Amino acid sequence: MKFLPAALTLCTCLAFLPPNLDTLKLNQIQCIGSHNSYKQAIDPALFTMLSKLDSTRFKAIQYSHQTLTEQLNLGLQNLEIDIYADAKGGKYARPLGMAYAKGQAPYNPDGVMNEPGFKVLHIQDIDFRSNCPTFRQCLQELKRWSESHPNHYPVFVTMNAKDDTIRQPGFVAPEPFTASVLNQLDSILLATLGRTHLLIPDDVRGKNTTLEAAVLAGNWPTIKAARGKFLFVLDETGPKQAAYLAGHPSLQGRMLFTNADPGTPDAAFVILNNSIGDSAKIREFVRKGYLVRTRADADTKQARTNDYRNFEAAQQSGAQIITTDYYAKSQLFPSNYIIRFAEGGYLRANPLVR
């Protein structure tokens, strides 16, 4: 009997070992990742002040994440990074929120926010603390982790190109994401992460006339072929998506996939965040061969009520990527809510299309 605890420990560890999925294609797996993966909590002093103004609104952003490295070490296969353009540098270096409440932790002590280039934050002037404040830092961290784990499973990274203006006195007005700025996004991905670490639309299209034709023909690479790589997705529609496609039919030569409508030449990756309301549509798209991302929770609501219905619907829909703010329990309010597959871990064969 004295050996029983050790045996139990071994069994527990084995249950969380990554499965061997090498023979499956990229659209035949299902994984869990994080939403706004870079985000740190709003400083308690500022959050207390904001909550007095509108407790419901600010409860929705009361969450935080571990570093990108720690998340990847846990086994998460999806990350989300929001970027703001900052051509001259310094636009987001002195957030208005720092003046709203006393006793906050210092911000930008190393001066990186003064440098030109894309910045990573959630909401300008309000929710601005990030584990990797510049996009270059985020990419450098991903590259270091990847080169320390060269045989890792492919990692999906969705991106929002944020330029929404908050029309309140003193708030920073973001720079628009024009075609030129989006070209810079491709350039920094190539220069910092490197082509060998990227899985891009050209890799999937092959000799097919369009990217969508390749996807519908089952031309996603196997997991084995995609090991060591990152697949980036521009989660934008309308003018920003059009600007990214301009001059690049079917995403030829581009570094990111797009959140595209099925039936269009660039359609390969679809984002449908309502896992319950969109479940039938998600199931249809997954069966056709598209990659689909959906969400297990949003705005802290499910975590506060321990409501798993969205996560259950997401799993049953076959969506390959399920995002959550709670791969670990909240550190900001009491909750037992945590998202993980029943088998243990954050990656498995897709129950719908394996």
Secondary structure, DSSP 8 states (H G I E B T S, - for coil): -TTHHHHHHHHHHHHTS----TTSBGGGEEEEEESSTTB----HHHHHHHHHH-HHHHHTT------HHHHHHHT--EEEEEEB--SSS-TTSS-GGGGTSSS---SSTT-GGGSSS-B--SBTTTB--BSS-BHHHHHHHHHHHHHHSTT---EEEEEEE------STT--------HHHHHHHHHHIIIII-GGGB--HHHHHTTSSSHHHHHHTT---BHHHHTT-EEEEE---HHHHHHHHTT-GGGTT-SEEEB--TTSTT-SEEE---TTTTHHHHHHHHHHT-EEEEES--TTHHHHHT--HHHHHHHHHT-SEEEES-SS--SSS--------TTSSSEEE-TTT-
